[in-house]
Each structure stands twice: as C-alpha cells, then as structure tokens.
Amino acid sequence: MTANTDDEFVEIYNPCSTTFTFPNGSRIRTRDPNDDVTYRLQILDGKTIPSKGYLLFVGTGYTGSLSDRKST
C-alpha cells in the first residue's frame, strides 16, 4: 500500500467560551523523524473558530466524510 499525503486532514477544536482568532502569520507545521520542520498550511489572517466550533482543513485527495463535521 502506498501512502497518499494528499489524503490527510487537520481538525482544530475551540473548547473556549469565546471565538478564537488566528494571529497574523499562523501556520501548521509537522516534524519528520529527523526533526526537520515542514510547513503544511498557512492560515488566513483573521480566520476564526467560534466557541465550541471546529475548523477543518483537508488535502486535495481527502476521501473521508464531512457529513458529521461542524466546520467553518
């Protein structure tokens, strides 16, 4: 079986009672086994997650279902 990195997702949940606003220049990054950093995603300035809400990012090859997600 061959891995498909386009079939990945990142889901962020805001457990707070207030809206969360991403600061300027927010990025999601990963580290490989050699501890090298790869930036995977630049979050748009001012993007928000409402209280108790979710923000979902999916790759272009994502095959999962979004029907049970509360995304913004």
Solvent accessible surface area in square Angstrom, and as a share of the most:
residue,aa,sasa,rsa
1,M,244,1.09
2,T,126,0.73
3,A,93,0.72
4,N,86,0.44
5,T,89,0.52
6,D,73,0.38
7,D,53,0.28
8,E,89,0.40
9,F,99,0.41
10,V,54,0.31
11,E,64,0.29
12,I,48,0.25
13,Y,94,0.36
14,N,7,0.04
15,P,83,0.52
16,C,73,0.43
17,S,96,0.62
18,T,92,0.53
19,T,78,0.46
20,F,91,0.38
21,T,74,0.43
22,F,20,0.08
23,P,88,0.55
24,N,127,0.65
25,G,38,0.37
26,S,19,0.12
27,R,127,0.46
28,I,33,0.17
29,R,128,0.47
30,T,56,0.32
31,R,129,0.47
32,D,63,0.33
33,P,141,0.89
34,N,120,0.61
35,D,93,0.48
36,D,81,0.42
37,V,56,0.32
38,T,62,0.36
39,Y,103,0.39
40,R,128,0.47
41,L,49,0.24
42,Q,103,0.46
43,I,5,0.03
44,L,139,0.69
45,D,92,0.48
46,G,46,0.44
47,K,63,0.27
48,T,53,0.31
49,I,2,0.01
50,P,55,0.34
51,S,43,0.28
52,K,111,0.47
53,G,9,0.09
54,Y,66,0.25
55,L,4,0.02
56,L,26,0.13
57,F,46,0.19
58,V,65,0.38
59,G,25,0.24
60,T,138,0.80
61,G,23,0.22
62,Y,47,0.18
63,T,114,0.67
64,G,40,0.38
65,S,72,0.47
66,L,90,0.45
67,S,106,0.68
68,D,109,0.57
69,R,89,0.33
70,K,152,0.64
71,S,65,0.42
72,T,79,0.46
